[in-house]
Amino acid sequence: MATIAFLLNGTPQQCDVSPDTSILTLLRDHLGQTGTKEGCASGDCGACTVAIGEATATSHIFSSANACITPAHQLQQRHLVTVEGLAKEGTLHPAQRAMVECHGSQCGFCTPGIVMSLFTLHNDLLQRPLAQTQELSQEPSQEPSQEQLEASLGGNLCRCTGYRPIREAALRMNDIAYERPKWFDATLPEPERLSKVSEAVGATSFFAQPASLAELTRLRKAAPQARLVAGGTDLWLENTQRLTPLNQIIDVSRAAELITIEEGSLTQQPGWWIGAGVTYSQLEPLFKEYFPAFAHLLHRLGSQQIRNRGTLGGNIANASPIGDTPPVLLALNAHIELASVSGTRVIALESFFLDYKKTSLAADEVVSRVFIPKLSSHTQLRIWKLSKRREDDISAVLGAFSYRIEQDKLCDVRIAFGGMAATPKRAQAAEAALEGGAITQQVFRAAQQALRTDFQPMSDVRGSQHYRQQAAENLIERLYLTLSAPDQEVMLHAYAH
């Protein structure tokens, strides 16, 4: 058992938790806080949504999380806000009041999670003035945009009602006068605030939460059998869905070197070194500026709750053939840094994946950083993801294409696919067919034919072998149509309202 110190709705708490205790289990079974509901136990429905606050110099920044798959030990020195806390001083929070006034609840099971998602959106709008004044506003700076609404509510399912009254509540809450309670920004008493989770070793359990890469690699060598967890959005399903105990855990989410983004270079190629523990939400500003297509993909990678917890390094180290980011990183010629007590080594990402769920990671190594090079002049990046649902769904096929056009010829072509092999993989025969070619149907038809030598996909619940092969070839045709008639591209960016 490990002892954690955190705030629950402004009140200091100290709890002993086992390595695989989730926040939901801690709340409902240990603390008697049953407002947070369990629906799917997989991070899909959002009924268990809570807000986790990180202290800044002036306040707490809150982000939504699925309590069912978020490890409780990650609450250490943080502020957990649940639906019970929002009206603790007798006045409904605007998110709660708006849901009442707009009749946004029917059976009520999903309502606590929806309210907490709206709370984090409302709090985010309150935080915006900090950038200019360093002071919190008492009123949201503006009405949430359509994109913000869809992102904040995209991870909350309601089986009873249409979403119209819920969306109306999201807009209504900004018109409700509100004074932000001071307890939102409460801090732990000094001893608990300065403490960290110590290593906890039991007869059959092991837990540690290292604060540095050096500490992490030491622990990795000492306990190679322990599972590494950053956000837990995938690993924790082993516990909730397969009932597999996760009693030997090294939590990498506090290792300083793993949660930074730095501009740098690799072999004189400028780019960014991204810590393996950086979340998708933290990546979004960088990607929006330099890789817009990648940023667009992130919005289809799980819900906001998942993007707040899931990490780039986790998506790579998981070595899933249908992970969303590896094909894009392969197309960008990304490299990864692997660290151990002996030092670090940097390898091309395509050398990392060996076979299904097998990588070149040694038993005492961890993925520490990812290097993404800047796109060179005139290089374009296209990404297309095919899935049964547009959002919050696993890929059947994902294609990523990087290329330049010089004198009407394709240059520096890199193509990678997910869902087409046992690992994310480049389509080198198709690349060769396009390299130096003109933008003609004949050239792209040759690339489609070459793709059949690159891949022999398998059939599973997400798509048959024939479907996957045809879909991948269609994406090459889509690239041709996009390049041959750039003003006529048709792409769904948002739903009709």
Secondary structure, DSSP 8 states (H G I E B T S, - for coil): -EEEEEEETTEEEEEEE-TT-BHHHIIIIIS---SS--SSSSSSS-TTEEEEEEE-SSSEEEEEEEGGGSBGGGGTT-EEE-GGGTTTTSS--HHHHHHHHTT--SS-SSHHHHHHHHHHHHHHHHHTTHHHHSS--SS-SS---HHHHHHHHTT---SSS-SHHHHHHHHHGGGS-----GGGG----HHHHH-----EE-SS-EEE--SSHHHHHHHHHH-TTSEEESS-TTTTHHHHTS-----EEEE-TT-GGGG-EEEEEETTEEEEEEETT-BHHHHHHHHHHH-HHHHHHHTTSS-HHHHTT-BHHHHHHT--TT-SHHHHHHHTT-EEEEEETTEEEEEEGGGTEEETTEES--TT-EEEEEEEE---TT-EEEEEEE-SSSSS---SEEEEEEEEEETTEEEEEEEEEESSSSS-EE-HHHHHHHTT-BS-HHHHHHHHHHHHHH-----BTTB-HHHHHHHHHHHHHHHHHHHHSGGG-----S---
